Amino acid sequence: MGSLQTYVQESYNELINKVTWPTFRNLQSDTVVVIVATILLSLLIFGMDAISNFVLDLVYSLNIS
């Protein structure tokens, strides 16, 4: 039980005294970057899906028998 208590105390000490936490302004700017990147990647995947759907529709409409 003593080792668990030591672990919790050392973890708390490290989180409070050694970890460098981002500022709120930095956190906001990083969040905006993630949101913009997510939107761009979603649009890219949507575009690739639309193009492949269009090409496959053309291939299937050839009706080669």
Number of C-alpha atoms within 10 A of each C-alpha: 5 7 8 9 10 11 11 12 12 12 11 12 12 11 12 11 8 9 9 8 10 10 8 9 9 11 12 12 11 13 12 12 12 12 12 12 12 12 12 12 12 12 12 12 12 12 12 12 12 12 12 12 12 12 12 11 11 11 11 10 9 8 7 6 3
